[in-house]
Amino acid sequence: MDLKQTIRSIPDWPIKGVIFRDLTTLMQNPEAFKASCDILYDRYKDKNLDKIVGIDARGFVFGAVLAYRLGIGFVPVRKKGKLPHKTIEKSYSLEYGQGTLEMHEDAVTPGEKVVIVDDLIATGGTVGATVKLVRQLGADLLECAFIVELPDLKGRDQVSDCPVFSLTQFEGE
């Protein structure tokens, strides 16, 4: 299955000049959603992971399914002010703005093997902040995984010390 064909492209959203890659169409397609989740599961099933870290909000969808399939814990990384317990935080830049992410300070422990999951990597701001949060708590970060990568925006540069895996790419579009 060509996953790229199941992703809707919306020009000039949320601001002029940005092409938004809408993965809700992929998630609504049962075959594409299952294929995406199966690819991630097959990649990590033999890695002896302890936790999957999912980035707010669509990273929750794919990350939670992966954690469930692997039989391990799931850790949400959320936008500032959404977590109820003591947190650590990192600010970041987006393609079209600024933000701050938070993670519970006891979400991962030193030496735990984790993978970060999100739907898409563009400029790398959110995943870069998440990598810093995970490393601040001492976890062993194996990889960052995405359904879509926009390589022209050079998001990998934000996490150059962490391997990146993506299921599909939109280049030069």
N, C-alpha and C positions, 0 to 999 in steps of 0.2 A: 504494500500500500504506500502511495506517495502522500506522506503526512502533510507536506507543504500545500498540496491542493485542498486540504480541509481547513486551512487557516485563512480567515478573511482579512483583507488589507483595506484599511480605512485612511484615505489621504486627508491631510490637514487636521488631524485630531490627535491630541487635545489642543494643539496649536498649529498654525500654518507652517508648512514645511516638513512636518512629521508624518510619516506613514505608520499608523498604529497597526500592529499585528495582533489581531483579535483571536485568541485561542478558544473563545467560548464555542466557536463553530466546530473546532476539533473535539472539544469535550462533549458536545451534543451528538457527535457521530459515534455510535457505540463501537464500531470497528476501529476507528482511528484512536479513540480514547484507550481502548483495550490494548491496541498495538503499542502505543506510547508507554503505557504502564508496564507492559510485558518486556519491552526493550530495556527499560530501567531495571526491572527485577532481574532479568538475565545477566545484566552487567554486574550487579552487586550481590547476587545470591551466594557467592562463595567467598566474599570478602570479610566475613566475621565482623560486621559493623555492630556498633552499640546503639547508635542513634542516627536518625535522619533529621536534618535541620531544614525547615521549610520557610521561605520568605513570603511575607504578607503580600498579596493575598492568594494569587493563583499558585504559588509554590506550596500552599497548604494542600491544594487538591492533589497534585502529583506526589508530593512528599508524604502525605498521610497514607495514600494508597500503597506507596512503596514500603513505608514502615510497617504497615499491616501485613503485607505480603512477606516481608522479611522476618516478622515476629519480633520487632525491636521497637524502641521508644521513638516518639516524634516530638520535636522541639519547634514551637512557633517563634519566629522572629517577627515582631510587630512594629507598626508605626508607633511613635512616642505617645504614651498615655493610655495604651490599650491593655497593658499587662498589670495584674493586681498586686503582685508581690515585688520584692526588692529586685531592681534591674540594673544592668549596665547598658550604656548607650553609645552610639557612634552616629555622627552626622555625615551626610554624603551629598553629592551633586548628581542630579538627573539630567537627561537630555533637555528637559524643559522646566527645571526648578531645583529646589533643595528639599531635604528631608532628614529625619532622624529615626533610626531604628533602635529598638530595645529588645533585650533578651533577659529572662530571669537569671539572676546571678548563680543559681544552682541548677541550671538546665543541663549542662554538661559538666563532666568532671575531668581532671587531668588524666590523660592517657586514653580516654574513651575514643574509639574510632568512629568518625562521623563523615557523612557526605552532606553537602548543602545542595538543596534542590529548589529551582525556581522555574517559572514557565519560559522566561526569555532573558537573554543577556544582550544589552544594547551598549551603553557607555560604561557599564560595569560599576556604577556607583553603589547600588544596593548590595550587590554581591561583595564588593570590596569592603563595605562596612560590616557585612555579616562575617566575612573571613576574619576581620579584626576582632569581632566579638567572640567568635569561637576560639581563636588563638589566645585571647586575653584570659579565657577560662582554662586554658591548658589542654584542650582536646587535640587529638591527632586527626587533622583534616586530610582525608584521602583524596577528595575530588569535589569539584563543583559541577553539577549536572543541570542541563537546560533542555527544554523541548525545542526552542528556537534560539539561534544565534544570529545577530546582525553584525558580521565581521567588519564591515566598513566603519562602524562606530568604535572599534578597537577596545571593547570591553575587557578582553583578555589582559590588556595592559594593566588594569586595576588589580588583577589577581595573578600576576606573572609567576608568583612562587607557588601556585596551586594548579594542578592539572584541571583542564576544562573539557567536559564532554557535552556535545550537543547532538540532538537527533536530526535536526535539519537547519539549513542556513538560508537566509535571504541576502544575497550579495548584489550590490550595485543597483538596488531597486528603490 
